[in-house]
Amino acid sequence: MELVRMLIMVMMLLLLLLLLLLLLLLLLLLLLLLLLLTMLMMMLWL
């Protein structure tokens, strides 16, 4: 019984970690997109 509880806790932790990683990836992608957009704007300005 105690093992099952520990397993559930570990699963929840892993899920949380995965979610965090996904969020970080999304943020990075957004940042990259913003950088690309700014570069494009600079090119247009010149």
C-alpha positions as CSV (number, residue, x, y, z in Angstrom):
1,M,0.0,0.0,0.0
2,E,2.8,2.4,0.9
3,L,4.6,1.5,-2.3
4,V,1.6,2.5,-4.4
5,R,1.4,5.9,-2.7
6,M,5.1,6.5,-3.3
7,L,4.7,5.5,-6.9
8,I,1.8,7.9,-7.3
9,M,3.9,10.7,-5.7
10,V,6.7,10.0,-8.1
11,M,4.4,10.0,-11.1
12,M,2.9,13.3,-10.0
13,L,6.4,14.8,-9.6
14,L,7.4,13.6,-13.0
15,L,4.3,15.0,-14.6
16,L,5.0,18.4,-12.9
17,L,8.5,18.3,-14.2
18,L,7.4,17.5,-17.7
19,L,4.9,20.3,-17.6
20,L,7.6,22.7,-16.4
21,L,9.9,21.6,-19.2
22,L,7.1,22.1,-21.8
23,L,6.5,25.6,-20.5
24,L,10.2,26.4,-20.7
25,L,10.3,25.1,-24.2
26,L,7.3,27.2,-25.2
27,L,8.9,30.3,-23.7
28,L,12.1,29.6,-25.5
29,L,10.2,29.2,-28.8
30,L,8.4,32.5,-28.2
31,L,11.7,34.2,-27.5
32,L,13.2,32.9,-30.7
33,L,10.2,34.0,-32.6
34,L,10.5,37.5,-31.2
35,L,14.2,37.6,-32.1
36,L,13.4,36.5,-35.6
37,L,10.7,39.2,-35.9
38,T,13.0,41.9,-34.7
39,M,15.7,40.8,-37.1
40,L,13.1,41.0,-39.9
41,M,12.1,44.4,-38.9
42,M,15.7,45.6,-38.9
43,M,16.2,44.2,-42.4
44,L,13.1,46.1,-43.5
45,W,14.2,49.3,-41.9
46,L,17.6,49.2,-43.6
